[in-house]
Amino acid sequence: MPPLPKQGFENNGQDPAHYNAQEEAAAALVRRWIDTINHHDTDGHIALIDDDVLVRPDAYASVMRGPLRYCATIVGIGPYQKGSFLLNELYVVGGRWETDVLLKRTDINSQAARGGPLGGYPVPVATFLRIRNGKVIEWVDMPIIDVLAEEANTGVRLMLDGPPTPAWCRKYAPERGSRAPAAVPASTLNYWYGTTKPEYYWNAGEKSAARTVRAWFAAWQSGDPLLLGSFVDPTVMFRASPSEAMGHGRDNLLRQVCRVMGGKRKLIDLFVVGGDYDTAVLTRWDDTSDQGHVRHMSSMFRVQHGLITEWMYDRALDEAPQSVSAATGRDSPACQAVDAALRPAARR
């Protein structure tokens, strides 16, 4: 089949033969991450997790920290788990500092007629992982089909921040010493997962999400925060950096980003994993300063109904992130435009 026209200029697929060293190592770690769950090798799985890991078992959960919270909330590990994961798609964006991963997996939570209403049914999930020094430093699971949203709304699912920490998890507390990576059983799985998904394979949610994220980048380069806001959900969630608390609301996001918008951002790669409820978008892009310095960057988004519902900060792939003063640019024309637009109208 000849290639079809593209809506964007960025790449939408990867050839594993062209991974850099960090991306190749991250892809291997993800395969171990899946394998240890499917072999119910909890010790081997937790050995892949950093002692200061950021944890979100659902996109709407609080940001938690540490292997105890991870152990309590990740699906598939522990003495009573009977389910398994199937890796469907895998996209990696990496450099010398960290590698970001977006994957699509299918969960079989338990045998038919067991484990609640989803027992025996395949459930597709998007997962975002950040990897540094051979360990997972951040994990976020994102439901991409409506059935999971309905489960949460009807209260069938556990509270979003997870159940109390089981007693058997407590041996993984960091104060017990660092965990050396454990030997992983030889894979018995068929790892024919996709790494290339051209646009004509995308479902409707993925097509819409890609258009929205492209618009985000174009609006950012224009330096117009109000234009950027037209592609953002009013209830958007965001963090400017991994260490910050979760922010909420489009107005607060615009007040924060107006001071740093503008400049040259070249979108290199765009990967989408989505369904009828939610779509996750992982991007690789180059940031060029006024002095011509180029930084290789990555950003992660969630998109629903054509609007960005979460922005997971901009990350430098080759160097430690640099902090930006909160006062920087507050008197810029962009921030003045935001302040004027958000100022309550004077009473007549």
C-alpha positions in Angstrom: 0.0 0.0 0.0 1.5 3.4 -1.0 1.9 5.9 1.9 -1.1 8.1 2.3 -0.9 11.9 2.8 -0.1 13.1 6.4 -1.8 15.9 8.2 1.4 16.7 10.1 5.1 16.7 9.3 6.3 14.7 12.3 7.0 10.9 12.5 4.3 8.6 13.8 6.3 5.4 14.0 9.7 3.9 15.0 12.1 1.3 13.7 13.6 -0.5 16.7 16.8 -0.9 14.7 17.2 2.8 15.0 16.7 3.2 18.7 19.4 5.0 20.6 21.1 3.2 23.5 18.7 4.6 26.1 15.6 3.8 24.0 16.8 0.3 23.4 17.4 -0.2 27.2 14.0 1.3 28.0 12.2 -1.0 25.6 13.9 -4.0 27.1 12.9 -2.8 30.6 9.3 -2.5 29.5 9.3 -6.1 28.2 10.7 -7.2 31.7 8.0 -5.0 33.3 5.3 -7.0 31.4 7.0 -10.3 31.8 7.4 -10.1 35.6 3.7 -9.3 35.9 2.7 -12.2 33.7 5.0 -14.6 35.6 3.6 -13.2 38.9 7.2 -12.4 39.9 6.5 -9.6 42.3 10.1 -9.4 43.6 11.4 -9.2 40.1 8.8 -6.6 39.2 9.5 -4.3 42.1 13.2 -4.5 41.4 12.5 -2.5 38.3 10.9 0.4 40.3 12.9 3.3 41.7 12.7 4.0 45.4 11.3 7.5 44.7 8.9 6.5 42.0 6.0 8.8 41.2 2.7 6.8 41.2 -0.7 7.4 39.6 -2.8 4.2 39.1 -5.3 6.3 37.2 -5.1 9.6 35.4 -7.4 11.3 37.9 -5.5 9.9 41.0 -3.3 12.0 43.2 0.4 12.0 42.6 1.8 9.5 45.1 5.4 8.5 45.8 7.4 5.4 46.6 7.4 1.6 46.0 4.8 1.0 48.8 2.1 3.0 47.0 3.2 1.4 43.7 2.9 -2.1 45.1 -0.5 -1.3 46.5 -1.9 0.1 43.3 -0.3 -1.6 40.3 -2.5 -4.3 38.7 -1.1 -7.8 38.3 1.3 -8.4 41.1 0.9 -10.0 44.5 0.0 -13.4 45.9 -3.6 -13.3 44.7 -3.3 -12.0 41.2 -4.4 -14.3 38.3 -4.5 -11.8 35.4 -2.1 -11.0 32.7 -1.0 -8.2 30.3 -0.6 -8.3 26.6 1.7 -5.6 25.1 0.1 -4.2 22.0 2.0 -1.0 21.1 5.3 0.6 22.4 6.8 4.0 21.7 10.0 5.3 23.3 11.5 8.8 23.3 14.8 9.0 25.1 18.1 10.7 25.7 21.1 10.7 28.2 19.0 12.0 31.1 15.8 10.0 30.8 13.5 8.0 28.5 9.8 8.4 28.2 7.6 5.5 27.2 4.0 5.3 26.0 2.5 1.8 25.6 -0.8 0.3 24.9 -1.6 -3.0 26.7 -4.6 -5.2 27.1 -5.4 -6.4 30.6 -7.1 -9.7 31.3 -7.9 -9.1 34.9 -9.0 -12.6 36.0 -10.9 -15.7 34.9 -14.3 -15.3 33.4 -17.1 -14.7 36.0 -14.4 -13.9 38.6 -12.9 -10.6 39.7 -16.0 -8.5 39.2 -17.8 -7.5 36.1 -14.6 -7.2 34.0 -13.5 -10.8 34.8 -12.3 -12.5 31.6 -12.8 -9.4 29.4 -9.9 -7.7 27.6 -9.5 -4.1 28.8 -7.2 -1.8 26.8 -5.1 0.6 28.9 -2.5 3.3 28.0 0.5 3.5 30.2 3.1 6.3 30.6 6.5 5.4 32.1 9.5 7.6 32.7 12.8 5.6 33.0 16.1 6.7 34.3 19.2 4.7 35.3 17.5 1.4 34.5 14.5 2.0 36.8 10.9 3.3 36.4 10.8 6.7 38.0 7.1 7.5 37.1 4.1 5.4 36.2 0.7 6.6 35.1 -2.2 4.3 33.9 -4.9 5.8 31.7 -8.2 4.2 30.8 -8.9 4.7 27.1 -12.4 3.1 26.8 -15.7 4.0 28.3 -16.2 0.9 30.3 -13.5 1.9 32.8 -15.0 5.3 33.1 -18.4 3.8 33.9 -16.7 1.5 36.4 -15.3 4.5 38.2 -18.6 6.4 38.1 -20.6 3.5 39.5 -18.2 3.0 42.4 -17.2 -0.5 41.4 -13.6 0.4 41.1 -11.5 1.0 44.2 -11.0 4.6 45.2 -8.6 6.3 42.7 -5.7 6.7 45.2 -5.7 2.9 45.8 -6.4 0.6 48.7 -4.4 0.5 51.9 -1.0 -0.9 51.5 -1.2 -4.7 51.8 1.1 -6.3 54.5 3.0 -8.3 51.9 4.1 -5.0 50.2 5.9 -3.6 53.2 9.1 -5.5 52.5 9.6 -3.2 49.6 10.0 -0.1 51.7 13.1 1.9 50.6 14.6 2.0 54.0 15.3 -1.7 53.8 18.0 -1.0 51.3 18.2 -0.6 47.5 16.9 -3.6 45.5 19.3 -5.1 42.9 17.5 -6.0 39.7 16.4 -9.6 39.9 16.8 -12.2 37.2 13.7 -12.2 35.0 12.3 -15.5 33.8 12.7 -16.2 30.1 9.8 -14.8 28.2 7.0 -17.2 27.2 5.1 -14.4 25.4 4.9 -13.5 21.7 6.3 -10.0 21.6 5.0 -9.0 18.2 3.9 -5.6 19.4 3.5 -2.5 17.1 5.9 0.4 17.0 4.6 2.0 13.9 1.1 3.3 13.4 0.6 5.5 10.4 -2.2 8.0 10.5 -4.6 6.0 8.4 -4.6 3.4 11.2 -5.7 5.9 13.8 -9.1 5.7 15.3 -11.3 8.8 15.6 -10.1 9.7 19.1 -6.5 9.4 18.0 -7.0 11.6 14.9 -8.7 14.3 17.0 -6.0 14.2 19.7 -3.2 14.5 17.2 -4.8 17.6 15.6 -5.2 19.1 19.1 -1.6 18.5 20.1 -0.3 19.9 16.8 -2.4 23.0 17.5 -0.9 23.3 21.0 2.6 23.4 19.5 1.6 26.0 16.9 -0.2 28.2 19.5 2.8 28.0 21.8 5.2 29.1 19.1 2.9 32.0 18.3 3.3 33.3 21.9 -0.5 33.8 22.2 -1.7 32.1 25.4 -5.4 32.8 24.6 -5.0 30.9 21.4 -3.4 28.1 23.3 -6.3 28.1 25.8 -8.8 27.4 23.0 -7.3 23.9 22.7 -7.4 23.2 26.5 -10.3 21.9 28.6 -11.5 24.2 31.3 -10.8 21.5 33.9 -7.3 20.6 32.6 -4.8 19.0 35.0 -1.2 20.0 34.7 2.3 20.0 36.3 5.1 22.3 35.1 7.6 19.8 36.5 7.6 16.3 38.1 8.3 17.8 41.5 5.3 20.2 41.5 1.8 19.5 42.9 -0.9 18.9 40.3 -2.4 22.1 39.1 -6.1 22.4 38.0 -8.0 24.7 35.6 -7.3 26.4 32.3 -7.1 29.8 33.9 -4.3 28.7 36.2 -2.4 27.0 33.4 -2.5 30.1 31.2 -1.3 32.3 34.1 1.7 29.9 34.5 2.7 29.3 30.9 2.2 32.9 29.6 5.7 33.8 31.0 7.5 31.2 29.0 5.5 30.9 25.7 7.0 31.6 22.3 10.2 30.5 20.6 11.0 27.8 18.1 9.6 24.3 18.8 10.0 21.7 16.1 7.7 18.7 16.5 9.8 15.6 15.6 7.7 12.6 16.7 4.0 12.2 17.7 2.6 8.9 19.1 -1.0 8.3 20.0 -2.8 5.6 22.0 -6.5 6.1 22.5 -10.0 4.9 22.4 -13.6 6.3 22.7 -12.9 7.7 26.2 -9.4 9.1 26.4 -6.3 9.4 24.2 -2.6 9.7 25.4 -0.1 11.5 23.2 3.6 11.3 23.6 5.8 13.8 21.7 9.4 14.4 20.9 10.4 17.9 19.9 13.4 20.3 19.6 13.5 23.6 21.4 15.8 26.2 19.9 16.8 29.2 22.0 17.4 32.7 20.8 21.1 31.9 20.9 20.6 28.8 18.6 21.1 26.2 21.4 19.0 23.1 20.7 17.5 21.0 23.4 15.9 17.6 22.8 12.6 17.5 24.6 9.5 15.4 25.3 5.9 16.2 26.4 2.9 14.0 27.3 -0.7 14.9 26.9 -4.2 13.5 27.5 -7.0 14.6 25.1 -10.7 14.1 25.3 -13.2 15.3 22.7 -10.6 17.5 21.0 -9.4 19.3 24.1 -6.3 18.8 26.2 -7.3 17.4 29.6 -3.8 17.0 31.0 -0.3 18.4 30.2 2.5 16.4 31.9 5.2 19.1 31.7 8.1 19.5 29.2 11.1 17.3 29.9 14.7 17.7 28.7 15.9 14.3 27.5 19.6 14.9 27.6 20.1 17.1 30.7 18.7 17.7 34.1 15.7 20.1 34.0 16.4 23.7 34.8 14.0 25.6 37.1 12.3 28.8 35.9 11.6 31.6 38.3 7.9 32.2 38.9 8.4 35.9 38.4 10.0 35.5 34.9 8.0 37.2 32.2 5.0 38.3 34.4 5.1 41.7 32.8 5.2 40.3 29.3 2.5 41.3 26.8 1.3 37.6 26.8 0.8 37.6 30.6 -0.9 41.0 30.4 -3.3 39.6 27.8 -4.1 36.7 30.1 -4.6 38.9 33.1 -6.9 41.2 31.1 -9.0 38.3 29.7 -9.4 36.7 33.1 -10.1 39.9 35.1 -13.7 40.0 36.3 -15.7 42.5 34.4 -16.3 45.7 36.3 -19.8 46.0 37.7 -21.9 48.5 35.8 
